[in-house]
């Protein structure tokens, strides 16, 4: 029994001596295994990082594409705006309004020197003769109107030598027993003039000779129904600036030859 107990004690001592030596080895193995695991995952993470970096350039390239897609939307309104004026109204209908705008712009942007030459002064109302007619008609000198106008009845368009002409009757509708004179004149154009109510009315335009005082002139007249007006003839500012100045406080100054 003593021998067996000694043998058992020796065996246990050997196991105690050998056990601690093996345990560190086992722990080293575990540590090595644990160290190997991060080593395996770390390369994976490094490999994934370049993949994300590859996607990043794609995102950067997609960003400039947004302005490129917005470009047509920015150009579209410019084209619409550029096409708008041409489609608003025909050239003939614009004629009177466009001429007035052009004249107004020229008057504000260009400074014209005042001439020292004497200029005849006319009243706001004068008597005029149309062509070779002996009939004298009252004419209102209106600086608010661009083109001159005359009362015309029984207007008729016809052709002569391949050109358009107008035949009409000139008279004073405000006076009784006034002679009715028929006139024929070449058609210059058709003017579309907007009435106060906003409605556009087409009017024939002819070029007529007329006399005011001792001045003989030639001007464009629109043929209009002026039966509800005080004067059968209206002289617009296109013609007024050729004959002289207007004194709005007086009338019938043409024969007095007042110079200024």
Phi, psi and omega per residue, in radians:
X1 nan -0.604 3.134
X2 -1.206 -0.651 3.120
X3 -1.156 -0.757 -3.122
X4 -1.134 -0.699 -3.131
X5 -1.150 -0.673 3.095
X6 -1.133 -0.709 3.131
X7 -1.142 -0.701 3.136
X8 -1.153 -0.709 3.132
X9 -1.134 -0.681 3.108
X10 -1.136 -0.725 -3.130
X11 -1.097 -0.750 -3.139
X12 -1.158 -0.638 3.109
X13 -1.117 -0.712 3.106
X14 -1.098 -0.736 3.135
X15 -1.104 -0.664 3.118
X16 -1.170 -0.651 3.125
X17 -1.223 -0.678 -3.114
X18 -1.376 -0.604 -3.074
X19 -1.016 -0.923 -3.138
X20 -1.072 -0.519 3.111
X21 -1.245 -0.579 -3.125
X22 -1.365 -0.580 -3.102
X23 -1.089 -0.784 3.058
X24 -1.022 -0.644 3.130
X25 -1.091 -0.726 3.139
X26 -1.130 -0.710 3.137
X27 -1.162 -0.642 3.074
X28 -1.091 -0.669 3.118
X29 -1.120 -0.730 3.139
X30 -1.140 -0.704 3.113
X31 -1.118 -0.689 3.124
X32 -1.113 -0.714 3.120
X33 -1.122 -0.709 3.127
X34 -1.159 -0.623 3.115
X35 -1.212 -0.568 3.135
X36 -1.206 -0.591 -3.108
X37 -1.100 -0.854 3.068
X38 -1.087 -0.565 3.123
X39 -1.107 -0.570 3.138
X40 -1.348 -0.665 -3.104
X41 -1.309 -0.562 -3.111
X42 -1.095 -0.785 3.065
X43 -1.044 -0.638 3.134
X44 -1.083 -0.757 3.114
X45 -1.093 -0.648 3.113
X46 -1.179 -0.601 3.127
X47 -1.259 -0.581 -3.141
X48 -1.278 -0.578 -3.136
X49 -1.027 -0.803 3.073
X50 -1.059 -0.573 3.138
X51 -1.098 -0.718 3.117
X52 -1.187 -0.641 3.109
X53 -1.146 -0.546 3.096
X54 -1.199 -0.605 3.131
X55 -1.242 -0.574 -3.107
X56 -1.015 -0.784 3.078
X57 -1.032 -0.605 3.113
X58 -1.085 -0.680 3.109
X59 -1.182 -0.669 3.118
X60 -1.146 -0.607 3.125
X61 -1.270 -0.549 -3.138
X62 -1.249 -0.496 -3.109
X63 -1.082 -0.785 3.117
X64 -1.158 -0.287 -3.097
X65 -1.254 -0.367 -3.127
X66 -1.155 -0.835 3.064
X67 -1.056 -0.611 -3.135
X68 -1.119 -0.632 3.115
X69 -1.282 -0.448 -3.137
X70 -1.402 -0.328 -3.064
X71 -0.970 -0.896 -3.114
X72 -1.014 -0.589 -3.142
X73 -1.173 -0.592 3.134
X74 -1.292 -0.562 -3.109
X75 -1.375 -0.492 -3.056
X76 -1.037 -0.837 3.125
X77 -1.059 -0.597 -3.141
X78 -1.104 -0.680 3.134
X79 -1.190 -0.689 3.130
X80 -1.139 -0.747 3.124
X81 -1.116 -0.680 3.130
X82 -1.156 -0.548 -3.118
X83 -1.478 -0.305 -3.039
X84 -1.053 -0.941 -3.057
X85 -0.984 -0.631 -3.105
X86 -1.205 -0.507 -3.054
X87 -1.657 -0.045 -3.050
X88 -1.193 -0.831 -3.118
X89 -2.739 2.688 3.123
X90 -1.122 2.809 -3.096
X91 -1.083 -0.696 -3.105
X92 -1.144 -0.678 -3.104
X93 -1.250 -0.445 3.118
X94 -1.395 -0.249 -2.912
X95 -0.894 -0.959 -3.057
X96 -1.195 -0.803 -3.112
X97 -1.167 -0.721 -3.139
X98 -1.140 -0.673 3.127
X99 -1.132 -0.677 3.124
X100 -1.184 -0.717 3.111
X101 -1.114 -0.725 3.137
X102 -1.114 -0.721 -3.133
X103 -1.171 -0.702 3.136
X104 -1.132 -0.735 3.120
X105 -1.119 -0.711 3.137
X106 -1.145 -0.614 -3.129
X107 -1.233 -0.481 -3.106
X108 -1.592 -0.476 -3.068
X109 -1.638 -0.430 -3.084
X110 -1.896 2.162 3.105
X111 -1.613 1.930 -3.129
X112 -1.629 2.296 3.135
X113 -1.233 2.533 3.113
X114 -1.421 2.205 -3.113
X115 -1.358 2.569 3.101
X116 -1.548 -0.047 3.121
X117 -1.193 2.528 3.120
X118 -1.143 2.429 -3.110
X119 -2.169 2.373 3.140
X120 -1.330 2.508 -3.136
X121 -1.839 2.345 3.122
X122 -2.059 2.725 3.089
X123 -1.444 2.979 -3.127
X124 -1.212 -0.256 3.074
X125 -2.389 2.317 -3.128
X126 -2.440 2.872 3.064
X127 -1.723 2.389 -3.118
X128 -2.283 2.710 3.032
X129 -1.979 2.335 -3.128
X130 -1.708 2.110 3.111
X131 1.046 -2.360 -3.141
X132 -1.698 0.180 -3.121
X133 -1.230 2.541 3.082
X134 -1.418 -0.223 -3.108
X135 -1.239 2.287 3.041
X136 -1.813 2.342 -3.113
X137 -2.109 2.524 3.089
X138 -1.282 2.315 -3.127
X139 -2.175 2.347 3.077
X140 -1.659 2.197 3.099
X141 -1.563 1.849 -2.984
X142 -2.038 1.889 3.125
X143 -1.308 -0.185 3.109
X144 -1.447 -0.173 3.118
X145 -1.856 2.473 -3.130
X146 -1.419 -0.907 -3.058
X147 -1.848 2.557 3.091
X148 -1.252 2.788 -3.089
X149 -2.501 2.651 3.132
X150 -2.454 2.530 3.101
X151 -1.246 2.243 -3.106
X152 -2.382 2.374 3.110
X153 -2.111 2.734 3.088
X154 0.919 0.888 -3.140
X155 -1.208 2.446 -3.116
X156 -2.550 2.173 3.088
X157 -1.556 2.445 3.080
X158 -2.666 2.976 -3.133
X159 -1.943 2.509 3.084
X160 -2.524 2.091 -3.110
X161 0.983 0.665 3.104
X162 1.369 0.111 3.136
X163 -2.066 2.703 -3.121
X164 -1.499 2.340 3.103
X165 -2.205 2.899 3.094
X166 -2.242 2.343 3.059
X167 -1.971 2.256 -3.084
X168 -2.678 2.929 -3.127
X169 -1.926 2.293 3.096
X170 -1.834 2.271 3.116
X171 -2.793 3.013 3.065
X172 -1.875 1.825 -3.071
X173 -1.210 -0.276 -3.130
X174 -1.487 -0.169 -3.120
X175 -1.992 2.456 3.132
X176 -1.429 2.602 3.104
X177 1.013 0.555 3.098
X178 -1.395 2.365 3.109
X179 -1.012 2.577 3.094
X180 -1.927 2.012 -3.073
X181 -1.943 2.270 3.122
X182 -1.599 2.310 -3.129
X183 -2.194 2.489 3.027
X184 -2.104 2.301 -3.093
X185 -2.581 2.601 3.094
X186 -1.128 2.494 3.092
X187 -1.383 2.154 3.122
X188 -1.456 -0.861 -3.139
X189 -2.953 3.039 3.002
X190 -1.910 2.069 3.141
X191 -1.756 2.373 3.064
X192 -1.819 1.974 -3.053
X193 -2.038 2.325 -3.141
X194 -1.460 2.269 3.094
X195 -1.413 2.899 3.131
X196 -0.952 -0.530 3.138
X197 -1.341 -0.093 3.133
X198 1.697 -0.134 -3.140
X199 -1.414 2.388 3.137
X200 -1.584 2.315 -3.116
X201 -2.119 2.319 3.128
X202 -1.481 2.321 3.134
X203 -2.340 2.414 3.073
X204 -1.304 2.493 3.104
X205 -2.075 2.222 3.111
X206 -2.211 2.793 3.124
X207 -1.846 2.120 -3.053
X208 -2.206 2.618 2.979
X209 -1.507 2.486 3.076
X210 -2.613 2.805 -3.115
X211 -2.180 2.299 3.074
X212 -2.275 2.001 -3.008
X213 1.153 -2.103 3.062
X214 -1.849 0.073 -3.120
X215 -1.571 2.254 3.051
X216 -1.891 2.170 -3.046
X217 -2.316 2.952 3.089
X218 -2.334 2.245 -3.065
X219 -2.592 2.856 3.070
X220 -1.481 2.366 3.117
X221 -2.217 2.348 2.976
X222 -1.482 2.421 3.126
X223 -1.528 2.043 -2.986
X224 -2.418 2.800 3.026
X225 -1.583 1.804 -3.101
X226 -1.895 0.512 -3.107
X227 -1.169 -0.413 3.120
X228 -1.684 0.166 3.123
X229 -1.779 2.788 3.133
X230 -1.267 -0.524 -3.108
X231 -2.147 2.362 3.129
X232 -1.277 -0.264 -3.140
X233 -2.191 2.466 3.057
X234 -2.192 2.262 3.087
X235 -1.813 2.028 -3.114
X236 -1.484 3.021 -3.031
X237 -1.223 -0.357 3.053
X238 -1.048 -0.621 3.115
X239 -1.558 -0.594 -3.116
X240 -1.034 -0.703 -3.099
X241 -1.194 -0.203 3.089
X242 -1.597 -0.371 -3.046
X243 -1.791 -0.488 -3.136
X244 2.626 -2.623 -3.103
X245 -1.814 2.794 3.128
X246 -2.086 2.258 3.036
X247 -1.753 1.855 -3.064
X248 -1.247 -0.119 -3.122
X249 -1.603 -0.165 -3.098
X250 -2.345 2.912 -3.130
X251 -2.385 2.748 3.089
X252 0.965 1.056 3.113
X253 -1.817 -0.107 -3.013
X254 -1.014 -0.769 -3.095
X255 -1.328 -0.223 -3.129
X256 -1.475 -0.269 3.098
X257 0.924 0.915 3.090
X258 -1.391 2.126 -3.112
X259 -1.868 2.653 3.116
X260 -2.469 nan nan
